[in-house]
């Protein structure tokens, strides 16, 4: 079964929720994990179940990075807010790097997320 991570910064959470609604049929066949608040919102606002890690600033990005490092994820969708500084930027950079190191598909905007969904 395809296993995907879903993450979004606060300003991008509504975009991710809309994306999940639009792609719900495809995502239904996937095992989903996400950071704390993102996972909670997807669980509450869609028909999908997301396994929740910690919130990003509390280590959730690193927890998802660990899943990538173990080869446990087929892809990561991380809708980042490029216009706001994030207090946990080093963790975000580490997650992006670990995806590159392990050649794990990574989408950081809606266009690349749509491509990722079509490929997995």
C-alpha positions in Angstrom: 0.0 0.0 0.0 1.3 3.5 -0.8 2.2 5.5 2.3 2.2 9.3 2.0 3.0 12.1 4.5 0.8 15.2 4.4 2.2 18.4 6.0 1.2 22.0 5.7 2.2 25.3 7.3 -0.7 27.1 9.0 -1.4 29.4 6.0 -1.4 26.4 3.6 -3.6 24.1 5.6 -6.8 25.2 3.9 -5.1 24.5 0.5 -4.1 21.0 1.6 -7.6 20.3 2.9 -9.1 21.3 -0.5 -6.4 19.2 -2.2 -7.3 16.2 -0.1 -11.0 16.7 -1.0 -10.2 16.9 -4.7 -8.0 13.8 -4.6 -9.9 11.8 -1.9 -10.6 8.9 -4.2 -7.0 8.3 -4.9 -5.9 9.0 -1.3 -8.4 6.6 0.1 -6.2 3.8 -1.1 -3.1 5.2 0.7 -1.9 5.0 4.2 -1.5 8.6 5.4 0.6 10.2 8.1 0.9 13.8 9.0 2.1 16.3 11.5 -0.1 17.0 14.5 -2.4 19.9 13.5 -2.4 19.1 9.8 -3.4 15.4 10.5 -6.1 16.5 13.0 -7.6 18.9 10.5 -7.6 16.3 7.7 -9.2 13.7 10.1 -11.9 16.2 11.1 -12.6 17.8 7.7 -12.4 14.8 5.3 -13.4 11.2 5.2 -9.7 10.1 5.5 -7.8 8.8 8.4 -4.3 10.3 9.0 -1.9 8.8 11.6 -0.7 11.9 13.5 2.8 12.6 14.5 3.8 15.5 16.7 3.2 19.0 15.5 6.1 20.3 13.3 7.7 22.6 15.8 7.5 19.8 18.4 9.4 17.3 16.3 6.8 16.1 13.8 8.9 17.1 10.8 11.8 15.1 12.2 9.5 12.1 12.9 8.4 12.1 9.3 12.0 12.4 8.2 12.8 9.3 10.2 10.1 7.5 8.3 11.7 8.6 5.1 15.1 7.4 6.3 13.7 4.0 7.2 12.2 3.7 3.7 8.7 3.7 5.1 7.3 6.5 2.9 6.5 6.6 -0.8 6.2 10.3 -0.9 5.8 13.6 1.0 3.5 16.5 0.3 4.6 19.5 2.3 2.8 22.7 1.4 5.2 25.3 2.8 4.6 28.9 3.3 7.5 30.5 1.5 6.6 34.0 2.6 6.8 33.5 6.4 9.8 32.5 8.5 9.3 29.4 10.5 10.7 29.0 13.9 11.6 25.3 13.2 13.3 26.0 9.8 16.2 23.7 10.6 13.8 20.8 11.0 12.1 21.7 7.7 15.4 21.9 5.9 16.4 18.5 7.4 13.2 16.9 6.1 13.7 18.2 2.6 17.3 17.0 2.7 16.4 13.5 3.9 13.9 13.3 1.0 16.7 14.2 -1.4 19.2 11.7 0.2 16.7 8.9 0.0 15.2 9.8 -3.4 11.7 10.1 -1.9 9.3 12.1 -4.0 8.6 15.5 -2.4 5.9 18.1 -3.4 6.1 21.5 -1.8 3.3 23.2 -3.8 -0.1 22.2 -5.2 1.1 21.7 -8.8 3.9 19.3 -7.7 1.5 17.6 -5.2 -0.9 16.9 -8.1 2.0 15.3 -10.1 3.1 13.3 -7.1 -0.4 11.9 -6.6 -0.6 10.8 -10.2 2.7 9.0 -10.0 2.3 7.0 -6.7 
